[in-house]
Amino acid sequence: MTDYTPSGAQPAEAEEFLARYPEIEVIDIVLVDPNGIGRGKMIRRHELLSLYRVGRNLPTSILGLDVTGEDVEETGLIWQNGDGDQVVWPIPGTLKPLTWTSPPRAQVLVSMYDLDGVEAGSDPRHAMVRQLSALAKKGLRPAGAFELEFFLFSSERDADGTFRAAPATLDGRPGNGTQVYGLEELDGMQGLFSDIYAAAAAQDLPLESLISEYAPGQYELTLHYREDFARAADDLVVLKRLVRGVARRHGITACFMAKPLPSYAGSGMHLHMSMLDEKDQNVFSETTPGQLMPILHHAVGGMLATMADSMIIFAPHANSWRRFAAKSYAPVAPNWGVNNRSVAIRIPAGAVRARRFEHRVAGVDANPYLVGATILAGMLAGIERELDPGHPVTGNGYDTIDRSKITIPRDWRSAIDLAKSSDFLRHALGETLHRSYIAIKEAEFFRVASEVSELDYRLYLDCI
């Protein structure tokens, strides 16, 4: 008989880990909040088994914070319940060593539950898992992986306060502008990326290709797809934390803002996904060459139909909206195409058996659990209602856009307002998370809107 835990984690996992890593004395327990920020505690070695046997109490208010860590009372998660506790339980398979820390530590991802073991409605990961369960009832199992784009900056800014690309860890040579797919740039960062790959291996993270991207100091890391999509989202959470931690120990700042440099491309968090049936066959794989399967058409139709309501998930912060510009490799309209990177949803070229879509809308600053939840819910709506995505875009998707007919929000405020009244988003996230997430975004919006920036003074101080 095994011990019951709401998350499915078993004490044997902790026992085996402690026996394998006697040198580890501290473990980070990481709960991902609605902003995608990891929050939690560092516990001592002797406390780990207790986490797996009885869970660990943490305040519910952790899931009601804004991006700065301040309480957002309008979430209903702070004083309305007396800032009470719920219980976090480990996510199976996520207890791993952190090779870049000294002394050595470990980490484990956790999810939050009510005291009686019911999934906490404010936990983003649970929202995603509910959508996976809805697809499973139809005999469908998403498989996929996220891509991670990010910048590596020098930890010291220029005299005017701007960021510059981190110098090469190999010899200190400064960055040389935009060198998309440049191999010399990768060679110069060999020391840092070797440590990243070693840390990923220690965490059983399926890290694959490394690319120099379309801006100075910008890179992309890809992950191998998972047939368990929940683990694919966990991978992205773990990888971001890993990259930031390793870079910091090299004296470099890893930046996951969607648009950190005004004159260059921003960073996305593209999602590649296929769909397996109960026989582990990819139902997106066409039976007639050149004719996409109806289920893939309907899935794309659903994602396009729900994209407007979901934009506050894909672009959650003020900075997120600076990423969307024509010919910047970020989509600006709800469209799709085959082998075309100028659209929101791309069907990549390649082997039929690996047929998938690439969702290109979300920025790297988005929460992968919420991105997953809304995309899965959109797909399911499209499949159930047999939605037609319309004709695919051919050629330059930016040139074919009729801006008078764009149906997605054009700015952050509009995205928040649309999401607030969205029945689709309320269903995708659940009532509790929908309410608290919108409250968090509104609080962040008003914080930004009330700030008088240096740009205001430059534009207006001496001329109006």
C-alpha positions in Angstrom: 0.0 0.0 0.0 1.4 3.4 -1.0 1.0 6.7 0.9 -1.7 8.9 -0.6 -0.7 12.4 -1.7 -3.0 14.7 -3.7 -0.3 15.4 -6.3 0.7 11.7 -6.7 4.2 12.2 -5.2 5.5 9.4 -3.2 7.9 9.5 -0.2 10.1 6.9 -1.9 11.1 9.6 -4.4 12.5 11.7 -1.5 14.1 8.7 0.2 16.0 7.7 -3.0 17.1 11.3 -3.6 18.5 11.7 -0.1 20.4 8.5 -0.4 21.8 9.5 -3.8 22.8 13.0 -2.8 24.1 13.0 0.8 25.9 16.3 0.2 22.7 18.3 -0.4 21.5 20.0 2.8 19.0 22.6 1.4 16.1 22.2 -1.0 14.2 25.0 -2.7 10.4 24.4 -2.8 9.1 26.3 -5.8 5.5 27.4 -6.3 4.8 29.2 -9.6 2.5 32.2 -9.1 0.2 33.7 -11.8 3.0 36.0 -13.0 5.2 32.9 -13.6 7.4 33.8 -10.7 8.8 31.0 -8.5 8.0 31.6 -4.8 8.4 29.4 -1.8 11.0 28.4 0.8 14.4 26.8 1.3 14.0 23.8 3.6 16.7 21.8 5.3 17.5 18.2 4.3 15.7 16.7 7.3 12.4 18.4 6.3 12.2 16.9 2.8 10.5 13.6 3.8 7.8 15.6 5.7 7.0 17.5 2.5 6.3 14.3 0.7 4.3 12.7 3.6 2.1 15.6 4.9 2.8 18.5 2.5 3.9 21.9 3.6 1.7 24.8 4.7 2.1 28.1 2.8 -0.1 31.2 2.7 -2.7 31.3 0.0 -1.7 34.9 -0.6 1.5 33.8 -2.4 -0.8 33.3 -5.4 -2.3 36.8 -5.0 0.8 38.9 -5.5 1.7 41.4 -8.2 4.9 41.1 -10.2 6.8 43.1 -7.4 5.6 40.8 -4.7 3.0 43.2 -3.2 -0.4 41.9 -2.1 -3.3 42.5 -4.4 -6.3 42.4 -2.1 -8.8 42.5 -5.0 -7.8 38.9 -5.7 -9.8 37.7 -2.7 -6.7 35.7 -1.6 -5.3 38.0 1.1 -7.3 39.3 4.0 -10.7 37.9 3.0 -9.6 34.5 4.4 -7.4 36.0 7.1 -4.2 35.3 5.0 -4.7 31.6 5.8 -2.7 28.7 4.7 -3.2 26.0 2.1 -0.9 23.0 1.5 1.7 22.5 -1.2 2.6 19.1 -2.4 5.6 18.0 -4.6 5.1 17.5 -8.3 6.3 14.0 -9.1 9.6 13.8 -10.9 10.7 17.4 -10.3 13.0 16.9 -7.3 16.5 17.5 -8.8 19.9 18.8 -7.8 21.1 22.4 -8.6 24.6 22.0 -9.9 25.4 25.7 -10.0 24.9 26.4 -6.3 27.6 26.3 -3.6 27.1 24.7 -1.2 25.0 22.3 -3.3 21.2 22.7 -3.2 18.2 21.0 -4.8 14.8 22.1 -5.9 11.3 20.6 -6.2 8.3 22.1 -7.9 5.1 22.1 -5.9 1.4 22.8 -6.4 -1.1 24.1 -3.9 -4.2 22.4 -2.5 -6.9 23.1 0.0 -6.5 21.6 3.4 -8.8 18.8 2.4 -6.7 17.9 -0.6 -8.8 19.6 -3.3 -6.8 21.5 -6.0 -6.5 25.2 -5.2 -8.4 27.2 -7.7 -5.8 29.9 -7.8 -2.8 27.7 -8.8 -2.0 28.1 -12.5 -0.7 24.6 -13.0 -4.0 23.1 -11.9 -5.8 25.2 -14.6 -3.5 23.6 -17.3 -4.0 20.1 -15.9 -7.8 20.5 -16.0 -7.6 21.3 -19.7 -5.4 18.2 -20.2 -8.0 16.1 -18.4 -10.8 17.5 -20.7 -8.8 16.5 -23.8 -8.1 13.1 -22.2 -11.8 12.4 -22.0 -11.9 12.6 -25.8 -9.0 10.2 -26.1 -6.5 13.0 -26.9 -3.1 13.6 -25.4 -1.1 16.7 -26.3 2.6 16.3 -26.7 5.0 19.2 -27.2 7.7 21.5 -26.0 8.4 25.2 -25.5 11.2 27.3 -27.0 13.0 29.8 -24.8 14.3 33.1 -26.2 16.2 35.4 -23.9 19.0 38.0 -23.7 22.3 37.8 -21.9 23.3 41.3 -20.7 26.4 42.7 -19.1 25.6 43.2 -15.4 26.9 46.8 -15.7 24.9 49.2 -17.8 26.4 51.8 -20.1 26.8 55.4 -18.9 23.4 56.4 -20.3 21.7 53.5 -18.5 21.2 51.2 -21.5 21.9 47.5 -21.5 24.5 45.9 -23.7 25.2 42.4 -24.7 27.3 40.4 -22.3 30.9 40.0 -23.4 32.1 36.5 -24.4 32.9 34.3 -21.4 35.7 32.7 -23.5 37.9 35.8 -23.9 35.9 38.9 -22.8 35.3 40.0 -26.4 32.3 42.4 -26.7 29.2 41.4 -28.7 29.3 42.2 -32.4 25.7 43.4 -33.2 23.1 41.2 -34.6 24.5 37.9 -35.7 21.5 35.7 -36.2 22.5 32.0 -36.3 26.1 33.1 -35.8 28.4 30.3 -34.6 31.2 32.6 -33.4 28.8 34.1 -30.8 27.9 30.6 -29.5 31.6 29.7 -29.4 32.4 32.8 -27.3 29.8 31.8 -24.7 30.9 28.2 -24.6 31.8 28.3 -20.9 28.4 29.6 -19.9 26.4 27.3 -22.1 28.5 24.3 -21.2 27.5 24.9 -17.6 23.9 25.3 -18.6 23.9 22.0 -20.5 25.6 20.2 -17.5 23.0 21.6 -15.1 20.2 20.6 -17.5 21.6 17.0 -17.7 21.6 16.8 -13.9 18.0 17.8 -13.8 17.0 15.4 -16.6 15.9 18.4 -18.6 15.8 17.4 -22.3 17.8 20.5 -23.6 18.6 20.5 -27.3 19.6 23.1 -29.8 21.3 26.5 -29.1 20.9 29.4 -31.5 22.2 33.0 -31.7 19.0 35.0 -32.3 18.0 38.2 -34.1 19.4 40.8 -31.7 22.7 41.5 -29.9 23.0 39.1 -27.0 19.9 37.2 -27.8 19.8 33.4 -27.8 17.3 30.6 -28.0 17.4 27.2 -26.3 15.0 24.4 -27.5 13.7 21.5 -25.5 12.9 18.0 -26.7 9.1 17.4 -26.9 7.4 15.6 -24.1 4.4 13.2 -24.5 3.4 14.4 -21.0 2.6 18.0 -21.8 2.4 19.0 -18.1 6.1 18.0 -17.9 6.8 20.2 -21.0 5.5 23.2 -19.1 7.5 22.2 -16.0 10.6 22.0 -18.2 10.2 25.7 -19.3 9.8 26.8 -15.6 12.9 24.9 -14.6 14.9 26.0 -17.6 14.3 29.7 -17.0 15.4 29.3 -13.4 18.4 27.4 -14.5 19.6 29.9 -17.1 19.2 32.8 -14.7 21.1 31.0 -11.9 24.0 29.9 -14.1 24.3 33.2 -15.8 24.4 35.1 -12.5 27.3 33.0 -11.4 29.2 34.0 -14.5 28.5 37.7 -13.7 25.9 37.9 -16.5 22.2 39.0 -16.3 19.8 36.7 -18.1 16.8 38.8 -19.2 13.3 37.4 -19.8 11.6 40.6 -20.7 9.6 40.4 -23.9 11.1 43.5 -25.4 14.2 44.8 -23.5 15.8 46.7 -26.4 13.7 49.2 -28.4 15.4 48.8 -31.8 15.6 45.0 -31.9 13.4 41.9 -31.9 11.8 40.8 -28.7 11.8 37.4 -27.1 9.1 34.8 -27.6 8.1 31.6 -25.9 6.9 29.6 -28.9 5.0 26.4 -28.3 5.2 23.3 -30.6 2.4 20.8 -30.2 1.2 17.6 -31.8 -1.7 15.5 -30.6 -1.7 11.7 -29.7 -4.6 9.4 -29.6 -5.1 6.4 -27.3 -2.8 4.3 -29.5 0.0 7.0 -29.3 -0.5 7.9 -32.9 -0.3 11.6 -33.9 -3.8 12.5 -35.1 -2.3 15.7 -36.8 -0.4 13.5 -39.3 -2.2 13.7 -42.7 -3.2 10.6 -44.5 -3.1 12.3 -47.9 0.1 14.2 -48.6 -0.4 18.0 -48.7 -3.9 17.9 -47.1 -3.9 18.8 -43.4 -6.1 16.7 -41.2 -9.6 18.2 -40.2 -8.7 17.9 -36.5 -5.7 20.1 -37.0 -7.8 22.6 -39.0 -10.3 22.7 -36.2 -7.7 23.0 -33.5 -6.2 26.0 -35.3 -9.6 27.5 -35.8 -10.2 27.3 -32.1 -6.9 28.9 -31.2 -7.6 31.8 -33.6 -11.2 32.2 -32.4 -10.0 32.5 -28.7 -6.8 34.4 -29.3 -8.3 37.8 -28.6 -9.6 36.7 -25.2 -6.2 35.1 -24.4 -3.9 38.0 -25.2 -3.6 39.0 -21.6 -2.1 35.6 -20.9 0.3 35.7 -23.9 1.3 39.4 -23.3 0.8 39.8 -19.5 2.9 43.0 -18.8 3.2 46.5 -20.1 6.5 45.7 -21.7 5.0 42.6 -23.5 3.1 44.9 -25.9 6.2 46.5 -27.2 7.2 43.2 -28.8 4.4 43.3 -31.4 5.5 45.2 -34.5 5.5 44.4 -38.2 8.4 42.4 -39.5 9.8 41.7 -36.0 9.2 38.0 -36.1 6.3 38.5 -33.6 2.7 38.0 -34.8 0.4 41.0 -35.0 -2.8 39.4 -36.2 -4.8 36.2 -35.6 -3.7 34.3 -38.7 -2.1 31.0 -39.7 0.0 29.5 -42.4 2.2 26.6 -43.5 6.0 27.0 -43.3 5.5 30.7 -42.7 7.0 32.7 -39.7 5.0 35.8 -40.4 1.9 34.4 -38.8 0.5 33.7 -35.3 0.2 29.9 -35.8 2.6 28.2 -38.1 2.4 24.6 -39.4 6.1 23.8 -39.8 7.4 21.9 -42.8 8.8 18.5 -42.1 7.9 14.8 -41.8 4.2 14.0 -41.8 4.6 11.8 -38.7 5.8 14.8 -36.8 3.1 17.1 -37.9 2.4 19.8 -35.4 1.7 23.5 -35.0 3.9 26.3 -33.6 2.0 28.9 -31.5 4.1 32.0 -31.8 2.2 34.6 -29.9 3.3 34.4 -26.3 6.3 36.3 -25.0 9.0 34.8 -22.9 7.6 36.8 -20.0 4.3 34.7 -20.0 3.4 32.0 -17.5 3.8 28.6 -19.4 1.1 27.0 -17.3 -1.4 29.7 -18.3 -0.3 29.7 -21.9 -0.8 26.0 -21.9 -4.2 26.2 -20.3 -5.6 28.8 -22.8 -4.1 27.1 -25.9 -5.5 23.7 -24.8 -8.9 25.2 -24.1 -8.9 27.0 -27.4 -8.0 23.8 -29.3 -10.7 21.9 -27.5 -13.3 24.5 -28.4 -12.2 24.4 -32.0 -12.4 20.6 -32.2 -15.7 20.3 -30.4 -17.3 23.1 -32.6 -15.4 22.1 -35.8 -14.2 25.7 -36.3 -12.8 26.7 -39.6 -9.6 28.7 -39.4 -10.1 30.2 -42.9 -7.5 30.2 -45.6 -3.8 30.0 -44.6 -1.6 33.0 -45.3 0.9 32.7 -48.1 3.9 35.0 -48.5 4.5 38.0 -46.2 1.8 37.8 -43.5 2.5 41.3 -42.4 1.7 42.8 -45.8 -1.7 41.0 -46.1 -3.1 42.3 -42.8 -6.2 44.5 -43.0 -5.7 46.4 -39.8 -9.3 47.6 -39.8 -10.3 44.0 -39.3 -7.9 42.9 -36.6 -10.0 41.5 -33.8 -7.3 41.1 -31.1 -6.6 43.9 -28.5 -4.2 46.5 -29.6 -2.9 47.4 -26.1 -2.5 46.1 -22.6 -5.5 48.0 -21.1 -7.8 46.6 -23.9 -6.5 43.1 -23.3 -7.3 43.3 -19.6 -10.8 44.7 -20.2 -11.6 42.0 -22.8 -10.3 39.2 -20.6 -12.3 40.5 -17.6 -15.6 39.9 -19.4 -14.5 36.7 -21.3 -16.5 33.6 -20.6 -13.9 31.6 -22.5 -11.1 32.7 -20.2 -13.2 32.2 -17.1 -13.7 28.6 -18.3 -10.1 28.0 -19.3 -8.7 29.3 -16.0 -11.5 28.5 -13.6 -13.5 31.1 -11.7 -11.1 31.7 -8.9 -7.9 32.0 -11.0 -9.8 34.2 -13.6 -10.8 36.6 -10.9 -7.4 36.8 -9.1 -5.4 37.0 -12.4 -7.5 39.9 -13.7 -7.1 41.7 -10.3 -3.3 41.2 -10.4 -3.1 42.6 -14.0 -5.3 45.6 -13.1 -3.2 46.4 -10.1 0.0 46.2 -12.3 -1.6 48.4 -15.0 -2.5 51.1 -12.5 1.0 51.0 -11.0 2.5 51.5 -14.4 0.0 54.1 -15.5 0.6 56.3 -12.4 4.4 56.4 -13.0 5.8 59.5 -14.6 8.8 58.2 -16.7 11.9 59.9 -17.8 10.5 59.8 -21.3 7.7 62.1 -20.2 10.2 64.7 -19.1 12.2 64.4 -22.3 9.1 64.8 -24.5 7.2 67.4 -22.6 9.1 69.3 -19.9 10.6 72.1 -22.1 8.2 72.2 -25.0 4.6 72.3 -23.8 
